[in-house]
Amino acid sequence: ADGGAYVGRDVRDAHCRNMLSLLRKCRNFLSKDDSAEQIWNHLGKRITPSDADSAFEPLLVLCHILPTRGESWNGWIPLAADYWKCLEFSSDWDASWMGLFSRLAKHQPNVIDWSPYLPLIYERIATSFRLPLGGAAPQTPVERRCPAQLVFLLTTKMTVCSALFCVSALSPARPQAM
């Protein structure tokens, strides 16, 4: 027994980090014409917000591999916004969607009209600050967290993604969003 069957946490974490890096780099080499639509059709349809535990896996993989550069297909935005609305009180869920939206806003500036989605995005950004609202505020329900076995896929920080989205999407070319 050489210990090959046992993989320690440090080794597993290193493998996961390397796999995520590979996934993120691969999306730059996918064809721009239909790969985004095919990926969304495969993974996006597996996101079921009614079952939060099973919804996280396809969302997190989608966040890493969905191409957003250049003229990539962005017809997934309305359905993604609907999915995002379905699960409240989950900072992991919000950070994942915000990361995907901010990357799209950065890679396709002045292409997407964000105005229909701004109320949702601003609401989730404000919620992420977790500001106390005083004694009359209702108590926050229990937060839904990403399942433990998928935590390694969480790489986005809500604050950074929010700032990136605001800088990328709210430009002088689209004053209605400001």
N, C-alpha and C positions, 0 to 999 in steps of 0.2 A: 504494500500500500504506500504509494508515493505521495498521497495527499491530494491527488489530482481532482478527486470528487469534491473536495472541500474548497470553497471559494470564500475568502473572508470579505468583510464589509468594505475594506479599503480597495481590494481588487475589484469587487463588484462596482463600487462607485467610480473607479477609474474607467472600467469598461463602459459604464453608462455615459459618462462625460464624453468619451471618445465617440460613442455611437451618436450622441446628440450633435456633436460637432460635425460629424459626417453627414447627418441628415440636413443640417442647416446649409452646408456647402453644396450638397447635391441639388437643392432647389434652384441654384443659379444655372445649372446645366440642363434643366428640363426645357422642352420646347415651349415657346411662348404661345403657340396657337391654341392648343387644346389640353395641355397637361393640367392646368389649374382646374378646368372644368371636370376633367376625369377624376382628379384627386378629390375635389369637393363631392362629386357624385358618389364616390366610394366611401369616403370618411364622413362627410357631412350628414349623410342619411343615417349614419349610425349614432349620431348625437341625439339622445333622448333625454331632454331635461327633466322629464317626469321621474326618471331613475338616475339621480345625480351620480351615484357611484359608477354606473356604466357609461355615463355621458362624458366623464373626464378623459377616458383613454383616447377616443377618436379626436376629441377637441385638442388635447395636448400634442398628439402626433400631427394633426393638421396645422397647429401653430408653428411647428418646426419645418414642415415640408411644403406647405402651400406656396407656390411661386407668386410673387407680387411685383416683380420688376417689369419695367418696360410696358408693353401692351398686354400683359397677362389678363386673362378673363377675370372680371370682377363682378359677375352676375350673382355671386354668392352673398353679397352684402345684405340685401333685404332679409333673406332667410337667416343669416347669421345674427342680425339684429333681433329678429324674433326669438331665436334660441337664447340669446343673451338675456332678454327680458324675462324668460321663463324661470330662471333660478335666481332668487334674491338671497342676500345675506351670505355670500360666499366670496371672500376676497380672492381666493384662488381662481374661481370662475371668472370674476371681473378682470383680474390681471391677465389671464390668458386671452380673453377677447380683446382687451385693450391693447395687448402686445400685437395681436394680428392686425387690428385696425390701424394702429400707429405705424406699423411697418408698411401697410398699403398706402397710407397717406404720405409717407416719406418717399416711397418708390414711384408713386403716381401723383405727383403734385399737380394741382389745378385740373385734374381729370374728373374726379368724383365730386358730385354735389353732396356734401355732408349735412346740409341743413335738415333733412328729415330725421337724421339720426342724432343730431346734437343734443336734444333734450335727454335722451337715454344716456349718451356718453357723459354729459355734464353731471347728470344725477349720480352715475356710478363713480365719477371722479370725486364728487363731493362726499359721497358715502365712504370712499376709501380713506378720507382724512380722519374719520372716527372722532369728530369733534363732539364734545359734550353739549347737549342741547338744553340743559337745565333740568330742574326737578319735575317739570310737567311733561317732559318728553316720555314717550312710551318706551318700555324696556325692549332692547333689541332681542329678537329671538336667537336661538342657538344657531351659530354659524355653521354652514356646511363646508367641510374641508375636503380637499382632494384625498382620495384613498391612499393609505400609507405606501402601498406598493407602486404608486405612480408619482410620488413626490419628486423623484429624481428628474421628471420631465418638466417640472416647474422651474423656469429659468428667468421669467420676466418679473420686473419690479413695477408695480402699479404707478408709482410716482414718476419714474423715468419714462415709462410708456405714455403717461398722460401728458407730460411736458413735450415729448416728441410729437404726439398727435396735435397738440395745440399749435406748435411751431409749424408743422408741416401742412396741416389742413386749414388753418386760419390765416390765409395769405391775403394781401391786397387784391389779388385777382378774383377773390370771392368775398367781397365785403359783406354780403348778407349773412355770412357765418360768424362775423365778428361781433 
